[in-house]
Amino acid sequence: MIPVLTNPSQIILRNHELVDNHSVLILNYESDLLAVELLQTASNVCALALDFHHHLQLNHHQHDRLTLHFGHQLPHDEKFDSVLIYYPKAKSLVPYLLNLAAHHLKQEGQLIITGENKGGIKSITKQTPDYFSKPIKLDNARHCLLFCSELQGDAPSINIKDWTSQYQLNTPQGELTICNLVGVFSERRLDAGTQLLLENLPKMSGKVLDFGCGAGVITAALLKAQPELSIDCVDINAMALEACRLTMEANGFSANIFASDGLRQTNTLYNGIISNPPFHDGLSATTQIAKTFVQESAIRLDKTGLFYIVANRHLPYADTIKTHFKQVHVKAETNHYKIYANQA
């Protein structure tokens, strides 16, 4: 089934003449086929997904006029006539995307920005750096806005470490250096859920999966306590995966870091699965992520393995864990979080 165009994509398509016969780069694209639709107007389209699920949605449509990538940067320095940015959920990611857009725009090239009103796009005129002209609002429809600007100066070169925050973290397992990137969950500090998990970190063995690894805090703590572990770190977010890699590097640890839509790209049984799992999809909270994660974990966990997660109290983990693991135990809790395990 062809995905319906999101509202931001629809507002772009109704202004498709903006990219007539242009080479177009799309940054942070959404889960639809706008890139395919734009080929009716644009000469060619290149698209970079920061969300692995969005990349998988579009990947099989790739051909000689449509090139698709997943990651925090493109693997080349090609210049485009137009760059289209989907305004991200994380406002701190906007300056990075603007810098990346400038890096790939021809001089006097066109910048197009779209997003939902409730997502913060109204502030784009204040966020745009001076190497772009002031964004002009071109359209307002379907609770979305469309802005246009032009590259008029030289932008700083792209260096991912310029967008990295680093802090020292004292944990029960020892001191760690945490590296994080703009737009990643809990960008400059440890969140309360992960803090509770580290205070109650279990002893694990063998092959372990850190699901939704983020900046790699949980993996770093595990390896600090048990350097013999073999750990897979998976996330759907390209910036998170790069942050996790930087955290491992900063602490002298080694882990297998890769993108996975849920657990679908994992291909082994684990002796342990540990997580502070995400529960947001775009701007919306969803319990389906929690349910799918538990169901897939039951398949990927060795029959004697340990399933161990921290989650918001209001999410329906207890019933779901009991359904798939036959038992559930609360190992620790606060007013906002609970740690659930499949073993006493």
N, C-alpha and C positions, 0 to 999 in steps of 0.2 A: 504494500500500500504506500502510495506517495504521500510523504508528510505534508500537512497543510502549512503554508508559509506562516511564520510568526508575524505578529503585528509590525515589528520593526522591519522585517523583510518585505512586507506588503507595501509599506510606505516608500521603500527603496524602489520596488518594482514599478510603482505608479509614477516614479521620476526617472525611469530607465534611460531617458534621453541624455541624462548627465554623463553617461559613460558610452555614448555612441562612438563606436569604432575605437574605443580605448583599450589599452592593456590595463587590467584591474587586479589589484591585490585586496583580498578581504581578510581582515584580522579579527580573531575572536568570534568566528561565525557561529550561528545557532543551528539547532537541529532541524534543518529543512533543506530544500533544494534550490535556494535562491541562486547559488553559484551556477547551477545548471541553467536556470531561467535567464540569467544575465547574458548568457552566450548568444541569445537572440539579438543582442544589441552590441555587446563588447566584442572586441577582436579576440581576446583571450582572457582567461581568469586564472589567478593563482590564489589559493586559500590556505590560511594557517589557522588551525584549531588549537585552542588552549585546553579544550575539553575533549578527552579521548572518545567519549560516547558520540559527540558531534562528528568527530573525524570518521568513526566507523559508519555512521549513518550515510555519509557521502562518498566514502572511499571507492566503492565499486563503480562510481560514475566517472572516474578519472579517464581522460583520453588526451590526445595531443593538444587540445585547446584548453584543457582544464587540468591543472596540476594541484595536488592536495598534499598538505603536510600537517603533522602533529608535532608540537613542541613549543618552546618559549621563543624561538627565533627560526627564521628560514635558514636552510643550509647553503644559501647563496646570497649575493649582493645585487641581484637584478633590480633595475629601476622601472617604475610603472607610471603610466599617465595619471591614474587615479588610485587612491587607497581608501578603502571603506572600512570604518571601525564600528563594530557593535559596542555601544557603551556598556562597560562591565558592571556586574553586581558590586564588586569591590572598587570603591572610588579611588583608592590608592594605586590601582593598576592603570588608571587613565594616563598619567604622565609617561609611563613606560610605553604604552601603546602609541602615544603621540610621537615619542622619540623614535620608535621602531618604524612608524609610518613615514616620518621624515627621512629616515635612512634609506627607504625604498622608493621615495618619490623623485621623479625628475624635477629639476628646478622649474618653478611655477606650476608644478603638478597640483592636482585637485585632491583635497581631503574631504571626505564625506563621513559624517558621524550620525548615527541613528540610535534611538533607544526609547524605552518607555518612560513616560513622565514620572512615574513613581520610582524609577530606578536612578534618578539623580541627574539626568542629562541636561536639565535646565541650567546647571552650573558650568557647562562646558565652555562658555565664553570667558569665564574667570580662570579656567584651568589650562587653556591653550597657550603655549609658550610663544614668545615674540618672533620666533622664526616662521610662524604661520601668521597669515592675516587674520583679523578678528572674524570668528565664525558668524555667518549670516544664516538666519532661520529661513529655510526654503519651504517647509511644509509642516503641517500639524494635522494628524489624522490617526484614528484608531488608538487614541491615548498615547501616541508617540510623536516625537519631534525629529525633524531632519535638518541638519546644519551642513554648511559647506564653507570651506576655507581654501587657501592657496599657500603653498610653500614659497616663502619669499626670502629666506636666509639660510645660512648653514646651521645645521643641527649638530649637537655633540655626537661623537661616535658612540655606538652601542657597546657597552661593557657590562655584562650581567652583574658583576660585583659592585658596580655603582648603584645597583638597585637592591642590594643585599643588606639586611640589618644583622648584626651579630651581638650576642650577649652571653654572659656566663651564667650558668644555671647550677645551683647547688641542689643536688638530689640525694635521697637516701643511698643511692648507688655510687655517689661521688660527684665531683664537679665536671660539668660538660660545657662544651662550646656549641651554642645553637646558632645556626645560620638560617635566615628566612628571607623570602622574597616578597616584594609588593604583591598584594592580592591574595596571599596565602593565609588561611585561618590562623588566628592568634599570632599576628605578624611580629609583634615586638615583645611579647611576654608569654608566659605559660598560662594556659587556660585552666580553669578550676577542675574540669573533668579529668584532664591529663594529670594534674597535680595529685588528685585522689588516686589515680591508677598507679603513679610512681610510688606513692606512700604504701601501696599494697601490692607491689609488683611480685608476681609469683615466680618460683623457680621453674624454669622450662628446660626442655631437652630437645636435642636433635634439630629437626627442620621446623622453623617457625615462620608464620606469615604475619606481617604487620599490615593490616588492611586499612586503607585511608591514611597512609603513613604521614602525610603532611610534611613538615620540616624534619621528620626523623627523630623526634624526641624520644618516643617509646623505644625504638630500635637502639638508639644510642645508650639509653639507660640499661637495656637488656645486655648489650655487648660490654658495657662497663662492668656489670656484675658477672656476666657469663661469656667471656670472649670466645668460648668454644662453640657457641651457637652458630648455625647457618640460617640466615634470615633473608626472606624475600620481602621487599617493601613495595607495595602497590598503591597507586592512586590514579585518579582520573584526570587530575589537574597537572598540566605541564610545568607550571611554576613550582608547585609542591614537589614534584619529582626532582627538579633541579636543586631546590632548597635542601632536600634530603641528601642528594649527592654531595652538596657543599658541607653539610653537617658531618657526614661520614668522613669526608676528607679532612675537616678541621680537627677531628678527634682521633685520626689515624685508624679508623674502623673500616671494615669492608662488609658490604651487603649487596645483594642482588636487587637492583632498583629498576622497575619497569611499569609501564602503563597497563592497567587492566580495567575493563568495564565490569564492575563487580568482581567476581572471581573467575570470569570466563577465560582470561588469558593465562591463568595458572594451569599447570599440567602435572601436578604431583600431589601426593598425600602429605599432610603436615602433622607433626607431633604436637603442634600448638598453634592456635590462632588467637591473636591479641589485637585489640583495636579500641580507639575512641572514634566510633564510626560516624560518618557524616549523615545528616538527615535533610539536607537542602538540595533541591534541584532547581537551579536558577534562582528566582526570587521567592519560590514557594517551598514551604516545609512539607515533607511527605513521609508517611509511615511505611510506604511500599519499599523504600530503600532498606529500612530495618528488616522487614520481613524477608526480602530477597537475600540479603546478606546472611541471615541465620540459616535459611534453607540451603544456600550454596555451601556454607561452612560445614554443615552436617555431612555433605557429600565429600568435601575435601579434607576432612579431619580423620586421622587414624582412629580406629575404634577405641583406643585407650588414650587418645589425645586430649589436651586441655583447651577448652574454648573459654576466653576470658576477656570481657569487655566492660567499658564504663559508658554510661548513657544517661541522658536526661530522664528523670523519673517519669515524666508524662508519656514517654514513648512505650509502645506495647511489646517490649522485649521479653518480659517474663513468660507470657503465654506462648509467644512464638518459639522461644528456646525450649520450653517444656514440650511443645508439639513435636519438634524435630530431634531433640536430644533426650526426651522422656523424663528429664529432671532439670531443675534449675535451682541455683543457690545464690543468695545475696551475700557477697563477701565483705562489703563495706558500703556505707551510704552517708550522704549529707542531706540537707534540705532540698538540694537540686539534683543530685546525681546518685546513681547506684552502680555498684560493680556486680555484674552477673557472671556466673560460671556454671559449667555443666557438671562440675565435680565438687564434692564437699571439701 
